[in-house]
Amino acid sequence: MKNSTLLILSSCLFIFLILTLRELAAAPITFNTALPVARDEKVVRIQTKLMLSTDDLSGADRDLTVWTIPLVIAYGVTEKLALFGILPVLDKEIMITSATGRLTRGESGIGDFTAMARYTAWKIDAPGKTIRLAPFVALKMPTGEDRAEDSLGILPQPLQLGSGAWDYSLGMVVTRQTLAREIDLSISYTLRTKANEFEFGDEVRIDTSYQHRVWPCELSSGVPGFVYAVLESNLIWQDNNRSRGIVDNNSGGITWFFAPGIQYVTKRTVLELVVQVPVVQDLNGVSLKNDFISTVSFRMNF
Amino acid sequence: MKILYVLLTVILLLFSSPAQARISSLSVAVDGMACPFCAFGVEKRLKTVTGVSSVTVDMKTGMALVNAKPAHSIDYQKISEAVKDAGFTAGDMVVTVDGRIAKDTLDTLVLHFNGSSLVLQTDSNELNVHLNGAAESSRSVVLKGQIFLNSNKEWILRPEVVKEVKP
């Protein structure tokens, strides 16, 4: 199946889910939550992300556009253990000014698959509120193309759909939820390994999310849909990449995103929109800076 | 004509038999449930409990109302486990139960229904008189009250209301 066909199919699935929307629900948009996936419950989350990076100090006037459609499936093995599978469909395109004029390079298709397990280790439940702590581990597998070529040769590693490497993540998420609001804090470390003589830098993330119910102001009976105003923060530190054992001084650094968003949550579904705006980008060398990342996301449980 | 009379008698006996003795509805507090998306898992798990026909969750009160299938009794002993499977903690449970009261060897009042039984406990003298009266007359009663497992692993019903006393 061609990559473009996969993108179209994923988009059609997303539109279909939107059209068949019956009810919508809460949790962070840009990262994971400690809230339960009930035993034998399945949750499907599909997102469309657009990342634009045009702030280039290198003089090459690089414009990077990345569309990502990650499909996430979660399954509750027990009330404490949930397994997640994440498969992204990617479309990466970079425009560069060279001696011969403006060049476009890129690739689209399936990216690297990530498997994740989360275990709710501790919780306190009370009427209308809960607090939970859940450690998680994740394994990113090299399922995406990592040696794609165009007329100019093999694409640079950051433009490949997959890294070719196995990456390991370890983290912990804490969630405090009441009927009126929710606060989440997630801390994770990702260990990256080498493939094709290239190694992306390890990553540390500190993510926080605050969700405030803005509608309905007064709860009615039954299970009404909730609208939450959302404010998230993503603090990301990435180590330098290494190519053939040599440190790439134009990679890695610190990025801090603020992400305002909105969620509509019901019993079966969640529709959410968030825009991650970088407030701090202390990147190494002439790393391409990020303009924004916008995410539209839909969740449904079965 | 005689056959018809016998058939009618059998049908009437069937309808007045202990098949009607059952837990017809139950409400359970679901502690920790604080968002609509979580309510789905609670409904889904409670619907797997034997005898359950429908489940209605109320976010404001944090309660789940469980109704039995016609002529079936809700397996109340599995309710807490179902709430736990959904990732939450079961709180107080209140049942509406139809059964017959009898006294056991220790003179304790016990409500029998659908092959199961609940030990009755009440602090109200007035209610106690009603319950003893129902036990002596062997009449069927409909009680509403809180149920819980005591330290001896016995299921206790603390009736709040005698909703009906049947002949």
Interface residues (C-beta under 8 A of the other chain):
Chain A: E23 A25 A26 A27 L35 P36 V37 A38 R39 D40 E41 G76 T78 E79 K80 T120 K123 D125 A126 P127 G128 K129 T130 Q177 T178 L179 E182 L219 S220 S221 G222 V223 P224 G225 F226 V265 T266 K267 R268 V270 R299 N301
Chain B: A29 D31 G32 M33 A34 C35 P36 F37 C38 A39 F40 G41 V42 E43 K44 R45 T56 V57 D58 M59 K60 G62 K84 D85 A86 G87 F88 T89 G91
